[in-house]
Structures are given as structure tokens and as C-alpha cells.
Amino acid sequence: MDADENVGDVFRIPNLYGVPKSILDAESIPSSLFSDLKLADIAAIVPEAIANLHEEHDFFSIPGLSLASEHALPPQNHTERSLDEISEDSNHEAQQLDEDIWTLEDSEPLDKPRYQSWDSFIGKESSNPGTPYISEAGPAIFDSALASPEDPLKVHNGKHMVVNCKVYASSILALGLGRSSVFFEWSEEKRDFEQTLLNIRISGYSGQSLDRLSAVFKQCGRAMRALQHFVDKTYAKETLPGRVALADAVSTLLSTIQTRLSSSTSAYNSLIHLESLFLPVCTVLKCFQDIVQKVSAALSDEEMLSIIFQEVQLLEHRTDALKDILLRVLSRVSQPWLEFCGEWLGLQREAGLPLTKDGRVRGFVKIEDKEWIDDQGFELQESDFALDYDLVPKFVTSDDARSMFEVGRSLRFLRDHHAQHPLAKADIVATAGPPTLQWKFSWQEILQVEAKALQYEKDLASAIRGYSTKDARFTSVSCENFDTSESFELDFLRKPADNLEAHILASMDVFDRPLIKTQLPDELAEMLDAYLSSRSDTTEDDSIFAPPISLTPVLSFNAIIAAQARIMNGVCMRLFFRSHDLRAHLSLQRNFHLLGNGVFSSRLSHALFDPDLESAERQRGVARSGGVMGLRLGGRDTWPPASSELRLALMGVLTESYVSTRPLDRSEGEEYTDRPASLPGDLSFAVRDMSAEEIDACMNPDAVEALDFLRLSYKPPAPLEAIITPIILYKYDQLFKLLLRVLRMLYVVSSLFRDAKDKASNARAVSCIQQRFRIEAHHFISSVAGYFFDTGIETTWRIFEHKLDQVEERIRDDEDLSLGQNEGLDKLRDYHESVLDRIMFALLLRKRQQPVMKLLEEIFTLVLQFAKHSRDAAAPAVEKDIEIRETYLRFHKKVGVFVAVCRSLSEKKGYAEKSTGTFYIKGQGSLLDGHDLQEENTIAQLLTRLEMSNFYSTAAKV
């Protein structure tokens, strides 16, 4: 201890800041961990070294880092210093610390304190200069690990050949585009791409990763090849326009992909980047490939459209642009079919040869040969348009398809029979600006279509009224509407020769110039390009508030079809009722086929059954003449009559009956008695074509079928066959055959009382059983006939007459030319047929009523047998009474069974035809919807006429 030390300072510790003795005694071992090297210097050196390492692709090279720094302290050898030196240094430092810092001069300003924050640690100096992962250390390190015999990564790539990265990238790009390359070649036998070199890889990738990566490109390549094959095959062999349109859409897809991705591989950063570009391509190619595979089995354009529409519906939930792309494809592929629909409806001119009944089948319209038997029994055929429901796409309902077909059929009727009508002229229809049938996928476009359809209907009606004349004759466009002086004048013809030569040279110069290629923008190509580049132009309103795909066809087309149908129905209905007198031809069927003319019924009954008329039968080869002749059915031995007898007996019956229905033209108090040259439709009697069994049944004059050979021949004049079809005429014929039987039975039961009166006057007793049989037979036949004529025919025909009155009231207004969409000729034809169906149902002529009609015919046969016994005066009285008694007992039993059947039918639920199932509100709906013609169970009215006291419920007592 020094003498100058302050001994009284008890808190003073000598050598407080000196080096501990333990450290002085220990051997100092140099260590980099506790070195005085500044870390900031390492952070500045390491990134540059790592960058040089990546550029040289040498993972295992050691960077030349100089850890020594000019600022680093030199290493000190603590063992060589003496303890005195160390002690002096410590005392010197202690003396410096004892100095009063407040007395120091302000020679050196103090450093300003720095604001410390976490932002100062986020920088290049604080980033980790290295990576612990081998896959991120560079391709050289990864390749060395893969090539190592020890295979530390366990991927078995030691024998894989490392190829050039750029060459492989070009090959895999060509693979995705469906082309052959150095490493991938197309095999026609396997219909797939094959790798030319096996066990190859590129630097930085394992063989397994390349196989997975190439699978995406190989799938795209196969799809590209398949779609290109479909395009080439379609263009080479296909004739269906819809399939060609699909091939054109696929070709647009392929060309867009080629244009989008056929660039140099240097434009892409890596194979992963290239794969990300091909992922949307793979999605759209797979979608198109599925569509092409499904439509390959389609036999028609309509079936193909149905398949595409179903595929679009399956993708309706998607929110990307793929759904819009498929909708655009559907619109393009449907264009040929929609163009045909527009031509059929008359909205646009027909391309090529017009569709006629002698032409080829197009679209859903086919040419069908209708067969029928004429008056002489010959088979006739006539070609007519028919609707083929199999060739209607699934997105078009059957009702809409029929509406389209009937509108086009009515248009052909106008062109065939009223060629001068404005609606039959395409140039006049074009002046109204008809809309075209196109797909619309947004509410705004659909509203525009509806507005345009309504405006077109108004303009077309105005054009028709403008071209019509007072006498209902129509003329074409007048030449006065065109200014020929401005349209056709050649302004250089009257000029000097120099000017003429200049014009010719100028025109030659124009023709010598190359054509300017004006290519319209392809919307489908633009949508595909936007989808492949991950850009979508679909707005939120278009994607969310668009109508459902299932309703799109109805909303897109029905407004236009309905407008055309309303105009066409109104025009055709007026022509049928006014120009072709349809009402008179329908009344003709009622008066003659349904025996609605009393004069005709009376004259026909007398001509066929009256025994007092002179016989038209030849006697010894000589025909009788001089009086009114008849066939005298029931009073002759030979039957059936010859054709000459029919002509003599029925001569003048139809003509005189028809004249009786015509209105009187009184002139000076006299009636109009001129006979027409021919009846409408050449109405006449004819012989029905029958089978051998039917002919045998007709040969018995006492059988019910004795008059089945007689029928009425009627051929509706063109174009009334659209309303009075062969099927309808067949139903009229079946009704006439039954009513002729009923007319005969009425005459027979009436003659029974006359025969009884004659016998009573001859003092021959009439037995009680005969009188009873006579009364019951008359009651039964008159009740059945009254039910047939009153309830079955008159009530139903009155409804039909009322409906015709309503139609005529609607078409009487010439200002409004349109009718309802479902009020055309086809609906009137269906209504007419429904009238006959209801009459046949009431008259027990439907197929399910055959057992009841057979029972009725057996009762008719028993009445005819009784009439024959009553006329037979030569038979013994006892035997005759026995036969009549047996016949009466069978008659009573059959009638009892018939009444029981009628009673069960009247109580049977669902006996009448079921309703259509549509909800009907009175005053709404179509005029010809047929709700007022639903079949009713009217058999209770027949039961009321026959029996009200259960008379036939017990056995007869005789």
C-alpha cells in the first residue's frame, strides 16, 4: 500500500477495475465466437459472396471471406505481460475514473442519443445471409445430391441424364400445344405422346417432378390433337351445318391458344410459370373435349344442340368466364338452326331453294305421305308437311315447336293459295324490320327483344293494311315508291368521251388494287383470350342477375314467335272464313253426315225403306221408270242392290235437300228454286270399301249391317283440308253409319204399329205378347234415337256453332289483324276434332265402349227379327207366337242388361275423359282451348229416357 493512499476511505477498493486473477492465470484460447470481429462487416461481405456462388452454380465452393478487419484489435498474448504492467494499467484507469466529470472542459461535444426502433432491424443488414435448405441453395447443390451414389434424397435419380433446360422448356411447350418435339413425339397407333429419351431431367428438378409437370402438358397436347382431328374430319366430310359451326368454334379455340402461347420460352420465367399459364388452357380444353366426345354420337344438329345445352346447364354454377364461353359457343352452333327457323317462320328470306312438299327434309319439318281410300276404293297418297318432334332440340318445348310449325305451315298456305297477299311476300315483310332469332343471356337484352317484337307486330299489321285494297285483292310494292332518277341514272353516259374514258380508267384502277381485308372482331376469340390471360370482363350484374339457363330459350325466342303467330293466325282465319267459306262446309257436314237436315233424313228414309215406292230393281233385265223409286229394304228378296238401283233411288236426294237449306231469294213472290251445278266438296253417295266379312254381313237384308255399304263421299276443296282432315272425315263416316242404322230402326218400329193396324182390320187377332213387344221396342228405339240426336249431337254441335260465332266476331274487326298465339288453324282443327270425339263418346262409338255398342246392336237385331215375324203372314200362328215369345224374352233380357250397364256407367267415377289438368279461369285463356268440350258422363240422360221405374230389373212375365 502506498503512503499517499487515503487510509480513512473505508469504501475504497483497490484495483476495482483490474483484471481478475483467475483470468490472468488461465491460458487464453483464441476463439472466433469471442473474437472482436464486427458482425456488420460479415453481413456486408456474405451476400456478395453468396451471389457470386449462385452465379457460378457451385454450391460447394467456399467464398473468400476475409474475416480480418482494419478495425479489429490485434490478438494479445496475456501470458507475456508482467503483473506489474497490468497493475499499473489498472491504477491508471482507476485514477482516470476518480476524476470529476463535472469539471471537465467542453472540448468534445457529447454524441446525441439515437432513437431506437424495430424498423432499424428490418433491413439488408439484419437479413439472414444464408439458407439451411438444400433445395434453396441453388441447382448445383441439388444436382450434386441427386447424382451422389449414396442418394441422400432417396429419389433414385442417379442414372438420369441432365439435358439442356432451354431445349426441354421448348419441348414441353410444344407438347402442351400438341406438337412433336425433340423429347416428345406423337404416336398415331397409341394416340398419345411418347418420350423419346427415358430417364432425363434438367438441372434443379428431379425426374419425378418433371413427370408430374409433363403430365399437365401431355393432357393438353392430347386434347389439342383430338380437337384438331375433329375439326379436320368435320371440314372434310361433314355436311350438317350445326356440326360445322361447332368445328369452327373449336378451331377458334385452338387458334387462340396457339396465338396466346406460341412464343419463345425466354418469355417465361420458369417451368412453374409455364405450367400456371397452361392450367386454364387444360380446363377449357377438357371441357371442349368432353363436348366433342358426347356430340360424336349425335345423328342430327338438334341432338347436338341438346347435348351442348345440357353441358352449359351443368356449368351454370360457375362464376368464371368459362360459362360465358360455352354460352357463346351454344349461340354460334345454334345459328344455322335458328336461321332455318327464321326462314320457316317467314322472318327472313329463304336461302337457296324454297322448302316445298316435293323438296327434301330440313330441320324439324319433314315431308310425309298421307294415304287414304277414295270413292272407288283406290289408295291415294299426298305429300304434306309434318312435324318431326325427334328433330326438335330439348330446350324447345313441344308446344313451342308445334306453334312454330303451324305458323310456317300457314305461311305456305298463303304462298300456295294467296300468293299476292302481303304476308306471303318477303320484301313487304322486310319493310317491317322483322327481328332475328338469337340467344339472349341478360335481362336487358331480353327486354329489348320483347319491345322489338311488339313494334314489329305493329309495323307488319300497318304494312298489310297499307297494301290491301277494298276488294280484298293484294298487290305488290308499287314502283312509284322508288325514285328511279336517283337510283338508276348513270351520270357519266351523257358526258364527253374524255370524261367517259376517265371514269373507265378510274374503275380499272380500283379493280387492280388488292382487296382490303376487313375482319370483324371475333367475340368468342376475345373471350377465350381474356380467359387464358386470367382476365374476366364479366361484370357482377351479368353473372349474378342473369336469367337461369333453363329459361333462356323461352325468353329469347317466344316473344318473336308469338308476334309472328298472332299476325299469321289472324290473316289465315279471315281468309278461311271469308274467301273459302269454311262455315258453309262445316254446316254441310252437320246437315248430311250427322243427319241434321230434316228434309234429307225424311227423303233418305223413304228412299231406303218405304215399301209403297216403286222398286228400282230390274225385272227380267228391264229397268222400271215412271214414278218415285226406292230400294224397299225389308220388302224385297234380293240384297244388296245394284249400283244402278242406288243411283235411281237416291237421285236428287242430296241436291234437293241442300237447296232446302239455302236462303230464299224471293222475286215477285216466287221462291228461288235453281239447283246448283254441284254440291260443295262434290258431296254424293258412294259405296264403302269393306272387307269380305263385312260384305257377307251386308248381304242379309234383315241384319243390322245391311246398309253399312252406303256412305257419303266428300272431298274438302283446297285448302280446307287443313280443317277437315281425312281423320275427321273418317269420324264423320263412322257417325253416319251408326245414324243410318238408327234411322232404319226408327222406321222399323214405326211400321210395327202400321202392320198391327192392318192385321186388326183383317180380323186377325193380335196377341198380347206382340203388342207388348211392339210398345217396348218402340220406346227403346225412340229413347236411344232421341238421346243420340238431342244429347249426343245437337247439344255438342250447338257449342261448336257458338264457338264459330265467337271466332267470326273476333275477325270482323279489320283494324286489329291479329289473333291469339294459340288461336290459329291448327287449334281450330283440334277443336273440330274434339267436337266429333265428344259426339262419338255420347253415341258409344269410342274404343272402350265397344262392348256396350255390341250389346246395343244385339238389341237392334232382335227388333229386326220381330219385325220380320210380324211381316211374315205365311207362317203358322202358333209357331209364329212361340218364336215371337222367345224373341221378346231375349229382347227383355238384353234391354235389362243394357240398362244395368248404363246405370253402372252413370255411377262410375272417371268414366268420361279426364280433363287436361290445366287450371282454367272463365274469361281467360285461348278462345280455342277446348275447355268447354270436356267429355261429360251423359249416359244418365239415356238411362232416364229408358227407365225410371226399374221395369227391366225383373224378369219378363209372359
JOUR-V481972 format. One record per backbone hydrogen bond with DSSP energy under -1.0 kcal/mol. CO is the residue of the C=O (numbers start at 0). NH is the residue of the N-H. Records with the same first field share a line. If there is no record, write none. Layout:
CO = NH + NH
//
This chain:
7 = 9
14 = 17
19 = 23
20 = 24
21 = 25
38 = 42
39 = 43
40 = 44
41 = 45
44 = 48
45 = 49
46 = 50
47 = 51
48 = 52
49 = 53
50 = 54
51 = 55
52 = 57
62 = 64
64 = 66
68 = 71
76 = 79
81 = 85
82 = 86
83 = 87
84 = 88
85 = 89
86 = 90
87 = 91
88 = 92
89 = 93
90 = 94
91 = 95
92 = 96
93 = 97
99 = 102
104 = 106
117 = 120
118 = 121
120 = 122
137 = 141
138 = 142
139 = 143
140 = 144
141 = 145
142 = 146
147 = 150
150 = 153
156 = 159
160 = 200
163 = 167
164 = 168
165 = 169
166 = 170
167 = 171
168 = 172
169 = 173
170 = 174
171 = 175
172 = 176
173 = 178
174 = 177
182 = 195
183 = 180
184 = 193
186 = 190 + 191
191 = 186
193 = 184
198 = 160
200 = 162
201 = 204
205 = 209
206 = 210
207 = 211
208 = 212
209 = 213
210 = 214
212 = 216
213 = 217
214 = 218
215 = 219
216 = 220
217 = 221
218 = 222
219 = 223
220 = 224
221 = 225
222 = 226
223 = 227
224 = 228
225 = 229
226 = 230
227 = 231
228 = 232
229 = 233
230 = 234
231 = 235
232 = 236
233 = 237
239 = 243
240 = 244
241 = 245
242 = 246
243 = 247
244 = 248
245 = 249
246 = 250
247 = 251
248 = 252
249 = 253
250 = 254
251 = 255
252 = 256
253 = 257
254 = 258
255 = 259
256 = 260
257 = 261
260 = 262
263 = 266
264 = 267
269 = 273
270 = 274
271 = 275
272 = 276
273 = 277
274 = 278
277 = 281
278 = 282
279 = 283
280 = 284
281 = 285
282 = 286
283 = 287
284 = 288
285 = 289
286 = 290
287 = 291
288 = 292
289 = 293
290 = 294
294 = 297
299 = 303
300 = 304
301 = 305
302 = 306
303 = 307
304 = 308
305 = 309
306 = 310
307 = 311
308 = 312
309 = 313
310 = 314
312 = 315
314 = 317
320 = 324
321 = 325
322 = 326
323 = 327
324 = 328
325 = 329
326 = 330
327 = 331
328 = 332
329 = 333
333 = 337
334 = 338
335 = 339
336 = 340
337 = 341
338 = 342
339 = 343
340 = 344
341 = 346 + 347
355 = 358
361 = 364
363 = 387
364 = 361
365 = 385
367 = 383
369 = 381
371 = 379
373 = 376
377 = 373
379 = 371
381 = 369
383 = 367
385 = 365
387 = 390
388 = 391
392 = 395
396 = 400
397 = 401
398 = 402
399 = 403
400 = 404
401 = 405
402 = 406
403 = 407
404 = 408
405 = 409
406 = 410
407 = 411
408 = 412
409 = 413
410 = 414
411 = 415
412 = 416
413 = 417
417 = 420
420 = 423
421 = 424
424 = 428
425 = 429
428 = 431
429 = 432
441 = 445
442 = 446
443 = 447
444 = 448
445 = 449
446 = 450
447 = 451
448 = 452
449 = 453
450 = 454
451 = 455
452 = 456
453 = 457
454 = 458
455 = 459
456 = 460
457 = 461
458 = 462
459 = 463
460 = 464
461 = 465
462 = 466
466 = 474
468 = 471
477 = 480
478 = 481
481 = 483
482 = 486
483 = 487
489 = 492
495 = 499
496 = 500
497 = 501
498 = 502
499 = 503
500 = 504
501 = 505
502 = 506
503 = 507
504 = 508
505 = 509
506 = 510
507 = 511
521 = 525
522 = 526
523 = 527
524 = 528
525 = 529
526 = 530
527 = 531
528 = 532
529 = 534
530 = 533
538 = 542
539 = 543
540 = 544
550 = 554
551 = 555
552 = 556
553 = 557
556 = 560
557 = 561
558 = 562
559 = 563
560 = 564
561 = 565
562 = 566
563 = 567
564 = 568
565 = 569 + 818
566 = 570
567 = 571
568 = 572
569 = 573
570 = 574
571 = 575
572 = 576
573 = 577
574 = 578 + 579
575 = 581
580 = 584
581 = 585
582 = 586
583 = 587
584 = 588
585 = 589
586 = 590
587 = 591
588 = 593
589 = 595
590 = 596
596 = 600
597 = 601
598 = 602
599 = 603
600 = 604
601 = 605
602 = 606
603 = 607
604 = 608
605 = 609
606 = 630
607 = 632
613 = 629
618 = 621
621 = 618
627 = 613
629 = 615
631 = 634
641 = 645
642 = 646
643 = 647
644 = 648
645 = 649
649 = 652
651 = 655
652 = 656
653 = 657
654 = 658
655 = 659
658 = 661
669 = 666
678 = 681
680 = 714
683 = 712
685 = 710
690 = 694
691 = 695
692 = 696
693 = 697
699 = 702
702 = 705
704 = 707
706 = 709
708 = 687
710 = 685
712 = 683
716 = 719
718 = 721
719 = 722 + 723
724 = 728
725 = 729
726 = 730
727 = 731
728 = 732
729 = 733
730 = 734
731 = 735
732 = 736
733 = 737
734 = 738
735 = 739
736 = 740
737 = 741
738 = 742
739 = 743
740 = 744
741 = 745
742 = 746
743 = 747
744 = 748
745 = 749
746 = 750
747 = 751
750 = 754
751 = 755
752 = 756
753 = 757
754 = 758
755 = 759
756 = 760
758 = 763
759 = 762
766 = 770
767 = 771
768 = 772
769 = 773
770 = 774
771 = 775
772 = 776
773 = 777
774 = 778
775 = 779
776 = 780
777 = 781
778 = 782
779 = 783
780 = 784
781 = 785
782 = 786
783 = 787
784 = 788
785 = 789
786 = 791
787 = 792
788 = 793
789 = 794
792 = 796
793 = 797
794 = 798
795 = 799
796 = 800
797 = 801
798 = 802
799 = 803
800 = 804
801 = 805
802 = 806
803 = 807
804 = 808
805 = 809
806 = 810
819 = 822
823 = 827
824 = 828
825 = 829
826 = 830
827 = 831
828 = 832
829 = 833
830 = 834
831 = 835
832 = 836
833 = 837
834 = 838
835 = 839
836 = 840
837 = 841
838 = 842
839 = 844
840 = 843
845 = 848
846 = 849
848 = 852
849 = 853
850 = 854
851 = 855
852 = 856
853 = 857
854 = 858
855 = 859
856 = 860
857 = 861
858 = 862
859 = 863
860 = 864
861 = 865
862 = 866
863 = 867
864 = 868
865 = 869
866 = 870
867 = 871
870 = 872
875 = 879
876 = 880
877 = 881
878 = 882
879 = 883
880 = 884
881 = 885
882 = 886
883 = 887
884 = 888
885 = 889
886 = 890
887 = 891
888 = 892
889 = 893
890 = 894
891 = 895
892 = 896
893 = 897
894 = 898
895 = 899
896 = 900
897 = 901
898 = 902
899 = 903
900 = 904
901 = 905
902 = 906
907 = 910
920 = 923
929 = 932
935 = 937
937 = 940
938 = 942
939 = 943
940 = 944
941 = 945
942 = 946
//
